[in-house]
Amino acid sequence: MIEAVLNEIHLDKACGEAAPAADHAALLAAVRELLPELPFRHALTRSGWHRIGGVVTADLGRVATNLRQWAETESDHDMFALYEDYADSGYLTTRFDGRTHYFVAPTGTRAPDFFQLEVEELVEVVDRPLFVDDEMPDDIEEFLDPPGAIEARVEPQALAAPRYIYRAITDIDDLVADQVTSEGSDLRYIRFLEEWDRSSAGGRERFCDHFVLRLLPFRDRFGEHKIEATPLPIDPLPAADPAAAAMSGAALANYLQAYDGAAGFPMAWYFAMLIRKKAMADIAQSVWLDYGRNYRYLPERDLPILKGWIKKPYSF
């Protein structure tokens, strides 16, 4: 393992000091200075999520940075007391609108041969009135996420400039090696990686040029640290044609060829099926039926993968 990767303090500092920009130029320059062996490039940005922020006055003066902690301190979990004290305060809650940027650096030719760097970009904005529709919540959880909260949102005025926050750097090859021997781990993504390498896609394309992995750490029922990994396509994959499931023979062969061409890599239809919760499963069944009728339009190296899925299907 590259020694510099272990020193996450420097990465955290580099992310905090870099100014967010559309091309991430300052961030990439700082990371490359720290890790010159790893040619990181931006691969994907996942947006549309947020975190609870704090409390501000009507004229945007800071009251608290953490809404939950403030409410618990001010109320001692007595929502009636909190409502009595602050219903007419004009206070507003804030939220952090977030984006997760994925950067990849290939280290070899196999699917898991890459490092993945995840950096969040957060901006705190005004969210909603402290009490939605002047209603008193039943408990702290309802106070934090009350009914009608989305509808009650005000103009999301930014309270500060956006900033980067370092999240994680992962050697995917090491992650696979650790998890493949760990009981209770979700190994679907490892099967996905292995199938990529064995398929016609792996014969022509590098996995990290087309996918990143969304990594979600969690604790299992025994308290052990685990990671759930889900492949995310870097470029949107084409939607499936509803009529494709009824195709067979030359028509289906032509459809799959066109789909792969539009997606930009071989066997794209299969990998798209896996990450769309079997939305294209009927197509796979039709291809397998064609194979039984001696329609041989799939590359030979892809047939064992399809056969394995027919016997033991999976999806994300």
N, C-alpha and C positions, 0 to 999 in steps of 0.2 A: 504494500500500500504506500502511496506517496505520502511522505512524512508531513508535508504542509497541510494535507487534508485534515489531519488530526487537530490542528490548531484552529478551532472554529472561532476562537476569540478574535482573530485577525479578520476573518470573513465577516463576522458580526460588525466589527468596526468599519470595515470597508463599505458594507451595505449602508450603514447608518450615515456615512459621510458623503456618499454619492448622491448627486441630484437626479431625481427621476426624470427620464426623457423617453420619448417614443422609441428611439433607437437604442436606449440603455447604454449609450457609449461610455459614459463615465463609470458606470458600474462594471461593465465588461473590462475596461482598461484596468480598474483596480483589482479585479479578480485575476486577470491574466498576469499582473505583476506579482501577485501572491502565488499563483499556480501556473507558471509558464509551461509546464509539461502538459497542461490540459487546455486544449483550444476550445473553450466554451463559446457557444453561439446561442442566440435566442431561438427557441423552438416553438413555444406556445404560451399564450396568456389565457388563464381561466378567470372570468369575472362574474359579477352578479351575486356576490356574497357580501355579508356585512357582519359586524360584531357590535354588541351593545357598548356605548360609550359612557358619557358622564352626564353632568347637569350644568346648564348655564342659565343666566337670568334672561329676561326679555330683551335686554340690550347686549346680550352675548358676553356678559361677564362670567368668568369661571366660578362655579360653585363647588363642583367636585369632578374628579377625573374618572371615577368608577361609580356607576349608577347603583349597582347592587350594594356595594359597601356603604355608600352614602345612605341609602334607604334603610339598611339594617341598623346603622348607627343612630339615625334620627328617630327611628320608630321602635326599635327593639322588637321587630316583627308585628307590631300593632298597626295595622293598616288604617284603622279608624283615627288613631293619633296622627299618623302621617298625613292623612287627608285633611284633618282639622287644621293642622299647622301650615300646610302648603297648597291647599286647593286654590287659593286666591293669589298665590305668589307670582303667577305669570312665568314660572320656571319652564324651561324646555329641556327635553332629553337630547342627547347626541348619539350618533352612531359612527362607526368606522366603515366606510365603503371600501371594499378590498378587491384586489386583483392578485392572483398568484402567477408569477412569471416562471416558466420552466426553461432552463438552459441545459444543453447537453454537450458533452465532449467525448467523442468516440475514442476507444483505446484498442480496438481490434475489429475483427470481421464478424464475430458471432453476435447474436441478438443481445445478450447481456453485457457485451463489452463496451460499456460506456459509463461515465459519471453523469449524474443528474444533480443540478443545483436548483433549489427552489427559493425564490425571493418574493416576499409579499410587498405590495405597494398599498399603503393605507392613507386615507385622507379623512379627517374627522369633520362631519357636517352636522348641522342642526337637523333633528329628526322629527319630534312631535311634542305636543303639550305634555306636561308631567302626568296629568290625569286625562285620559281620553274620554271625550263626551261628558266630562265632569262626573264620571262614575268612580265610586270607591272600589278598589280591587279587593278580592277575598283574601289573597295572600301575596307573598312577595313574588312568586312566580307569575301570577296574573298581573302584578304591577309592572314587571319587566317586559311582559309580552301580552298586553291586554287585547281583548277583542276590538277590532276596528283600528288597530295601530297603523296599518298600511294606509287606510283611508284618511287618517288624521295627520299624515305627514305634511310638514310645511316645506317651503322652499329650502332645498338642501344647501344652505349657505356654508361654504367652507370656513372652518375656524383656524386653519393653518395650512401651510403648503403640504402637498403629498410627501411621503417619505418611504424609503425602502426599509424593510426589516428582514434580516436573514432568517430563513426557516430551516433549511437542511441541505447537506450535500451527501450524496449516496453513491457508493461504488455498487452498481447494480449486480455485477458479477459476484462480489462479496455477499450481497444481500441474498442472492439465489443460493449460494453455497451454505449460508447460515440457515436459511429457512427450509431447504430441502431435507435437512436432517432434524428439524424441530417438530415435535409432535404437536398436532392441533393447528398448524399453520395452514392458511388458505393457499393452496398450491396451484390454483387455476392460472395465475399469471405466469408461473414457471412453465406449465404446459403450453401456454400461448407462445412464450419465447422459444421453447423447444420446437414447436410446430413451425414457427417462422423459419428457423434454421434448416429444418428438413424439407420445407416446401420450396416451390419455384420462386417464391418471394425472397427467401434467404439466399437463393443462388444468384440473385441479381441486385438486391437492394439491402441497404443497411437499416436495421430496425429503427434506430434512433433518428433516422431521417424522416420517418413516417409516424412514429408513436413516442409518447412519453408515458411515464407511469405515475398515476395519482396514488400517493402513498399516505395511508391513514394509520398512524400508530394507535394501538389499543391494548388493553389488558384482558386476557382471557379469564375464565372462571377460576383459574388457579393463581391469578395475580401475575402471570408471566407476561412480559412485553411481547407483543406480536405486531405485525404490519400487514394490513390489507392493501393489496396493490391492484389497480384497475388500469388497463391500457386506455389512453386517450389519443385519438388521432390528431396529428398536427394540422392537417388540412381536412376540412369537412368531407366525409365520405358521401358519395351519391345516395340518394334515397332509392329504395328498392321499387321496382315496377310491380304493382300488385298482380299484373297479368303474368309475371314470370313464373310463378308457382305452377301454373297450368301448362307451361311450355315443356317441350321435350325435343330430343334429337338436335337437328341443325339449328332450330330456332333458339333453343336454350344455350347451345354452344356459342352462337353469335351474341346472345345477350350477355353471357359471362365475359366474353372477350371485350365487349364494349364497356361493361362495367369496370373491368380491371383497367382498361385504357383511360377511362375518365378518372379513376381513383389514383392512377399513377404508379401502380405496382402489381405484380402478378398475384393471383389468388385473393385479390382484395375482397371479393364477394364473400369468401369464407370468413376472413377476419372481421369483416363488417358484421356478419351474422353473429359472431361471438359477443360483440360489445353492444348489440342491440336487443339483448334478451330474447333471442330466438325469433326475432321479427322476420328473418329470412330462412327459417328452418325448413319450410316447405320446399325451397329451392334446393337445399342440400339433399333432401329426400328424393327429389326428382332427378338430380344428377346421379344419385346412387342407383335408382331404378334404371336409368339409361345405361349405366355401366353393366348392369345385369343383362341388358338387351344387346350388349356388345357395341354400344356407342362409346367410343374411346376418344373423347376430345380433351380430357384433362391430361396434363403432363404426368408421366408415370410416377414421379416423386410426390405428387399431390394425392394420389389415390390412397396410399396407406393412411394419410392424415384424415381423409374423409371417412374411410372405413372405421378408423378409431373413434371418430365422433359419432357415427351411426351406432356403434356398440356402446359407447359411453359418452353421451352428449353433455355439454356444459356450456355455460354462457356467463356473462357478467351482469 
